[in-house]
Amino acid sequence: MTTPQQPRAQWLGRWGFVLAATGSAVGLGNIWKFPYITGEHGGGAFVLVYLACILAVGVPVMMTEIAFGRRGRGSPIDAVRRVVTESGRSPLWSLLGWMAMLAGFMILSFYVVVAGWSFSYLWKMVTGQLAGSNVDDMVAIFAANNANPFNLGFWSTLVTLLTMLIVGKGVQAGIERSVSWMMPGMVIMLLILIGYGMFSGGFGEAWRFLFSFNAGSLTSDGMLAALGHAFFTLSLASGAILTYGSYLPSRTSIARTTFSVAVADTLVALMAGLAIFPIIFANGLNPGEGPGLLFMSLPLAFQAMPLGTLFGILFFVMLSMAALTSSISMVEATVSWLVDNKGISRRTAAWGTGIVLWLISTLAMLSFNLGADWTLAGRHFFDWLDYLTSRWMMPLGGLGMALLAGFVLKSESFREELGLAPHWHALWLFMVRYVSPLGILVIFVDALGIARVEFGMHWPWLLLLLALVTLAGEILSPRLRRTLAG
Ligand code: PHE
């Protein structure tokens, strides 16, 4: 086991971590992915399950990850190992750190392709290539943009280069400053688009689509997607938040920080939904259109509104920036692990990682053109990366983290680290011990087809199950009583 020679870097300002973590959380997941998967899974019920997952699983797991990072002061692998050894538990738990690091890397491999779309649409906006196009043209433009591997590869390579350039320069430089103007800018752009949507004729339908709860429309696959997206959008179980937490000064409140990041992230996603769906409905596009949803719809609005070209350029600048502040956080875990353990410089670590990343992301990029037929069980490579990370690795990683913090570690470590008032600590412990794990397990049981869980009908039974499991857990684990007493 090696210990870093130098004291670990910390964020610059008081807001440093909040800004960087918000920058990581708010990204293509909110603006590109949330609307399109909401469309694919039928709207309202999906949104409700997603919100429940953020609250019941995302927030407690995020607090846990930040605490792991800060207490272990290292990359996910090192931090988890240090924290478990401190409690006298098996270092094998650091496998959770390995899985998180791998997930972050896999996500980045397809994320740069989507970020590349954003950059290429910025270019199209600037050069006026989208002017005068109607709905059908937009669909064709998206397809044509993907069809040429050199075009698509150029943009994803550009994103890879930019990401590695920023990461190579270090954690503090630039991240905090760029997020502090980009976030408000993004919110203003979304408000303008929502304002436009209110007059486009599709707003009422969009509102109903997003917020009216129709339990029947949700499949088990949709529930697993909602759970996975809660992890994805908060950058959990992928090394990002944990590694950023390792740079957090010891006096900052983890709970308050987590809360502000989660609220900002959720608001941006809902706003993105409210910006995109009115345009979808007003133009007769299909909400289940898939990954191209954003790129086929928003340019239509930019053409129709006053100052549209200007707003369109600003929007894609901000979307590209939001993508970059997320992508840098995905490799931070790998790079900081290499720096701490292999004795190489940050620059070398970043560029070395970048080369491997470039190879894998190129394969992902080819899924849209040359490799469109290279499928396995109906999914191409790009889909596999997304599917494996969001539906499996992140929920399972989060489950592991929650159980580890809830049952395995000495209760003092996290009591100190989180520094919560006793009743809040008890609530956090209740969440990581029972609510989050049970939520994750129930969704898995449903998705694997072991048993059908219809939330609309069975929620009283689920509450009863929660109560029983809690009771059993507390009888079996006398530690909680000591925690509550202390
Ligand atoms: N949360 C980011 C987004 O919504 C994506 C991300 C996933 C970032 C995992 C870091 C780690 O775009």
Boltz pocket constraint, residues with backbone or C-beta under 6 A from the ligand:
constraints:
  - pocket:
      binder: B
      contacts: [[A, 24], [A, 25], [A, 26], [A, 27], [A, 28], [A, 29], [A, 30], [A, 104], [A, 107], [A, 231], [A, 232], [A, 233], [A, 234], [A, 235], [A, 236], [A, 238], [A, 240], [A, 322], [A, 326], [A, 327], [A, 329], [A, 330]]
      max_distance: 6.0
